[in-house]
Amino acid sequence: MDQRASQRRDAHRGAQRWAIRGLRGTHFDAILALNDQLAIGAISALIGHGLRVPQDVQVIGFDNIEEARYLQPPLSTMDSMINWTADTAVNRLIDRIEGKLEGPAELIRRRGDLIVRETTR
C-alpha cells in the first residue's frame, strides 16, 4: 500500500472516531470538514449510524481531491486551487531569487471555488 493510500485510510478512521465519540447526543445538521479526506470519513461514519447525507446531515470538504466526484454521494467541496497556489509561490520565489521581484512581500488573494455536489442541499 502506498503512503498516500495509508494516509487516506488513517484520515477516514480518525474522522469516523471523531464523529462517533464527539457528536453523540449533539444535534447537528452539517459538517464542514478541514479537508476532503476527513469529510469522506465523516460520511462513512454518518451512514454507518443510519444517518442520510444530505437529508439528515450535509457534509462539505475542502481541497477538491480527485476522489470527491466519484463518491456515493459525490462530495461537495471547496477547491483550494492548490496547483495555482503552488505555481504562483514557486514562480514568485524564482523571480525574487533572480532579482526580478524586489521590495516587501505582498499579499496575493484568490477566491476558491465552491463545488456543489450531492452531499449538500
C-alpha positions in Angstrom: 0.0 0.0 0.0 1.5 3.4 -0.9 1.9 6.1 1.7 -0.9 8.3 0.3 -3.5 5.5 0.5 -2.3 4.8 4.1 -2.8 8.5 5.0 -6.3 8.5 3.5 -7.2 5.4 5.4 -6.0 6.9 8.7 -7.8 10.2 8.0 -11.1 8.3 7.3 -10.7 6.3 10.5 -9.9 9.5 12.5 -12.9 11.3 11.2 -15.1 8.3 12.0 -13.9 8.1 15.6 -14.4 11.9 16.0 -17.9 11.8 14.6 -18.9 8.8 16.7 -17.4 9.9 20.0 -17.6 13.7 19.8 -21.1 14.2 18.4 -23.1 11.6 20.3 -26.1 13.3 21.8 -25.4 16.6 19.9 -28.0 17.9 17.4 -26.3 19.0 14.2 -27.3 19.2 10.6 -24.0 19.9 8.8 -20.3 19.1 9.0 -17.6 21.4 7.4 -14.5 19.2 7.3 -11.0 20.5 7.3 -10.3 18.5 4.2 -12.0 16.1 1.8 -10.4 13.0 3.4 -12.0 13.9 6.8 -15.3 14.6 5.1 -15.2 11.1 3.5 -14.6 9.5 6.9 -17.4 11.6 8.4 -19.8 10.5 5.7 -18.9 6.9 6.2 -19.5 7.2 10.0 -22.8 9.0 9.5 -24.1 6.4 7.1 -22.8 3.6 9.4 -25.0 5.1 12.1 -28.1 5.3 10.0 -28.0 9.0 9.0 -28.6 10.1 5.4 -26.4 12.5 3.6 -27.5 15.2 2.8 -31.1 14.7 4.0 -30.1 14.4 7.7 -26.6 15.9 7.7 -24.9 17.9 5.0 -21.2 17.5 4.5 -18.7 19.6 2.8 -14.9 19.1 2.4 -12.0 21.3 1.4 -9.4 20.5 -1.3 -11.5 19.1 -4.2 -9.4 15.9 -4.4 -10.0 13.7 -7.4 -11.9 11.1 -5.5 -14.5 13.6 -4.3 -16.5 13.5 -7.5 -16.7 9.7 -7.6 -18.0 9.1 -4.0 -21.6 8.0 -3.5 -22.9 10.5 -2.9 -20.4 12.8 -4.7 -18.8 15.2 -2.1 -19.4 18.9 -2.1 -16.1 20.7 -1.5 -14.1 23.9 -1.7 -11.5 23.9 -4.4 -8.3 25.2 -2.7 -6.7 25.9 -6.0 -3.5 24.1 -4.8 -2.0 24.0 -8.3 -2.4 27.7 -8.8 -1.1 28.4 -5.3 2.0 26.2 -5.8 2.8 27.6 -9.2 2.4 31.2 -8.0 4.6 30.6 -4.9 7.3 28.9 -6.9 7.3 31.5 -9.7 7.4 34.4 -7.2 10.3 32.7 -5.3 12.3 32.2 -8.5 11.6 35.8 -9.5 12.9 37.0 -6.1 16.0 34.8 -6.3 16.7 36.1 -9.9 16.2 39.7 -8.8 13.1 40.3 -10.9 10.9 40.9 -7.8 12.1 43.3 -5.2 10.6 45.1 -2.2 8.4 43.8 0.6 6.3 40.8 0.2 2.8 41.4 -0.9 -0.4 39.6 0.0 -1.9 37.8 -3.0 -5.5 36.7 -2.7 -7.6 34.4 -4.9 -11.1 33.2 -4.2 -11.7 29.5 -4.0 -14.5 27.8 -5.9 -17.4 26.1 -4.1 -18.0 22.8 -5.9 -21.6 21.8 -5.1 -22.3 18.1 -5.5 -24.7 15.8 -3.7 -23.6 16.0 0.0 -25.3 19.4 0.4 -28.8 20.6 -0.3 
